[in-house]
């Protein structure tokens, strides 16, 4: 399992890639493996400002459904619409398929996120 | 936690193992969708050794079977199998099962793993006929080899002419060099194929022989997850989800295995239920709006009144649509009725459809 070092992670198995004041958010390789074949990603919070750890959407695999949590506070400014037609691309390449883009409202929260190393320990 | 005789083979094959009905069982290997589609297109092998096998033997074996099961076992001849259920004396279902007639005085009952003890005690409590009962669940392994290539692949392993075994029939024959193996033309997938029953000690030999015979035919092991989506596409009931101690076989759409022309536990109750008409029924439905139905989600009508509950639901790997089973009140059980599935506080439009979802 891979946990790229340039990303930050949460205990809820999301990854975060920061570009300026924008955060790209997806789910980790571990999460996609646990969920199994992903068939549906539902995000209806575009344009909303949400707090850290609030639910921003839901991801459904054939067998299970799981909530998606905000890794940091901010506004959901864009959702990855390509996932509508091919949600399974998250299974194939979890780090290339972001789910939402967030405009970060408090960059100090980034310090609370896990490093690649500490996330790897968490799921080991 | 119990283990089947093939436990280490599953782990070597990379299976994700989960606890199920007291056993550590393979949930999936290569992935649910891949395994599912491979069963529909080629061939999949399921270890379902957790299932229970009871043998009923004696002059009055048929009397006991007739009393505890809903289908008419007197119609069976040697080598024939019947799908049936055990009514619970209160209008519900103890379990669903297969009844094998080995000969006029010996029957094998195949029951769900989660219900082995409950079924055993239930049948035993009704054994006023002096029938000799043996529980061989822990000694027998069971492989379900399912898919359109089953005959072609398995024929290499036996001298029995497999294409002559009709659906819901079985024979004892040689298999993978071992004598007296029970080969049954049954399954829980709708993809065709066989279920092979044998003693635990032959498990590795038989597994390896089947995998070897199928290697040029796309054979792959398949887990419980694919077993569930495959059965759901066919609209087959799963005990604990779609049927249980509170659902009547008639409500569950199992009227075809409920033969009210004979006397059995609950036959009077079920006759009365049939005469007065059903007030709820298990139906298949397909989502029109985007989303996926899940077990226990509420079903509403357009006005927002609760009219039932989802018992099974999934995204169908073969149909690529969201399908489910659920009980709904009259009159919503008519085909094409518009119903709504409540998914995370949203009402998703669905319509009642005929099962099986997957037409052959």
Interface residues (C-beta under 8 A of the other chain):
Chain A: X36 X37 X39 X40 X42 X58 X60 X62 X63 X65 X88 X91
Chain B: X28 X31 X32 X33 X225 X228 X229 X290 X291 X292 X294 X314 X315 X317 X344
